[in-house]
Amino acid sequence: MADQKIGQLIDSLGVEATLDEGDLPTDAFVILKVIKKDGTVSLASARSEGLDWITRLGMLTAAQSIENSGYTDTPSDDT
């Protein structure tokens, strides 16, 4: 298996991020569901160059917590 750039693949899947003007993304960790030629399903991951393991683990842990809790950083109208 050869490494390949996945930016265009991510674009073709319709992945978008909500960023404010002036935000500066610095790292990325991507998890992909892959269907192999034989029909088996697997997971693959990719990361931005220079992303260390501890930051990757922190990003993954935070993402899992957000996905599990429905966290949003948008203030509610009740405040």
C-alpha positions as semicolon CSV with decimal commas, in nm:
position;residue;x (nm);y (nm);z (nm)
1;M;0,000;0,000;0,000
2;A;0,134;0,339;-0,096
3;D;0,069;0,660;0,095
4;Q;-0,138;0,911;-0,096
5;K;-0,262;1,265;-0,042
6;I;-0,626;1,265;0,071
7;G;-0,729;1,631;0,043
8;Q;-0,918;1,577;-0,282
9;L;-1,077;1,259;-0,142
10;I;-1,199;1,448;0,165
11;D;-1,338;1,720;-0,063
12;S;-1,519;1,462;-0,280
13;L;-1,686;1,318;0,031
14;G;-1,830;1,662;0,106
15;V;-1,646;1,711;0,435
16;E;-1,670;2,067;0,567
17;A;-1,560;2,240;0,886
18;T;-1,714;2,545;1,049
19;L;-1,439;2,802;1,090
20;D;-1,460;3,170;1,171
21;E;-1,270;3,429;0,972
22;G;-0,917;3,446;1,108
23;D;-0,921;3,090;1,249
24;L;-0,596;2,905;1,177
25;P;-0,621;2,526;1,160
26;T;-0,288;2,379;1,266
27;D;-0,331;2,002;1,269
28;A;-0,561;1,734;1,134
29;F;-0,635;1,374;1,226
30;V;-0,864;1,193;0,983
31;I;-1,040;0,859;1,033
32;L;-1,163;0,690;0,716
33;K;-1,403;0,401;0,669
34;V;-1,267;0,196;0,379
35;I;-1,444;-0,075;0,181
36;K;-1,182;-0,304;0,033
37;K;-1,206;-0,467;-0,312
38;D;-1,314;-0,794;-0,150
39;G;-1,600;-0,618;0,035
40;T;-1,443;-0,616;0,380
41;V;-1,469;-0,295;0,580
42;S;-1,179;-0,144;0,768
43;L;-1,065;0,181;0,924
44;A;-0,769;0,386;0,813
45;S;-0,626;0,702;0,961
46;A;-0,415;0,990;0,841
47;R;-0,261;1,288;1,014
48;S;-0,096;1,612;0,928
49;E;0,280;1,620;0,917
50;G;0,429;1,697;1,256
51;L;0,125;1,592;1,458
52;D;0,270;1,420;1,763
53;W;0,108;1,118;1,926
54;I;0,003;1,295;2,244
55;T;-0,178;1,573;2,057
56;R;-0,336;1,312;1,828
57;L;-0,459;1,118;2,132
58;G;-0,595;1,436;2,288
59;M;-0,776;1,532;1,967
60;L;-0,926;1,184;1,936
61;T;-1,035;1,178;2,301
62;A;-1,192;1,524;2,276
63;A;-1,368;1,432;1,950
64;Q;-1,508;1,115;2,107
65;S;-1,638;1,313;2,404
66;I;-1,797;1,572;2,175
67;E;-1,959;1,308;1,955
68;N;-2,093;1,118;2,256
69;S;-2,234;1,422;2,436
70;G;-2,358;1,640;2,152
71;Y;-2,134;1,921;2,283
72;T;-2,160;2,254;2,107
73;D;-1,965;2,570;2,173
74;T;-2,261;2,782;2,062
75;P;-2,418;2,950;2,366
76;S;-2,785;2,870;2,425
77;D;-3,051;3,137;2,421
78;D;-3,110;3,070;2,791
79;T;-2,797;3,252;2,907
